[in-house]
Amino acid sequence: VVRDQSVRQVISDEDLAELLAGLTEMLERAAPRESRIHRAAANALIALDVHETMISNLKSTTESFMEHLKLPTHTERETALEGMLLQVKRNAHTLGEIAKQDANHVDTLIMAGTLQAIIPVLHLGSDYGKGFLGHSEVTVTTALAFVHAEKEACQVLGNLASHANSRAEHQKQAAEAGAIGCLIGLLN
């Protein structure tokens, strides 16, 4: 729908941003967790191709992670990383919620490259975080930001690999994409 120019002409960028924010919030906050509201919000986000933007955001964020570690002061690095990790957490959480709603959404997310986008998130703490987190001035907020981003990435993997329709196939794809080694690394 977002790519359909006839629809895009009637929806302003501001309205679209507000709609997407509202749908994402509905997906995160509506109760009970498996309600029709969740399913409707997930369906709308898939129809609007929001998952593709979130996947793209995850990829670009993890790819630019090293650049932010090169910022001149520790405070600048920490501020930038906290913001990046919060964005990773939010995108991963929303993708995980979408995956929980429908097996067809899982197929759509996997075909869109969610595995390739989410697995590098599992490396953030081990590849970059340990040296950074060893710094004496690191706040608890930054340390927890790494943990929360990794937790959401694990949740997405679990949701993608657990739907009954293509469980074996999705588990194999996750393993081939390197998920097993990352998960073992998190346990260490």
Secondary structure, 3 states (H helix, E strand, C coil): CCCCHHHHCCCCHHHHHHHHHHHHHHHHHCCCCCCHHHHHHHHHHHHCCHHHHHHHHHHHHHHCHHHHHCCCCHHHHHHHHHHHHHHHHHHHHHHHHHHHHCHHHHHHHHHCCHHHHHHHHHHHHHHHHHHHHCCCCCCHHHHHHHHHHHHHHHHHHHHHHHCHHHHHHHHHHHHHCCHHHHHHHHHC
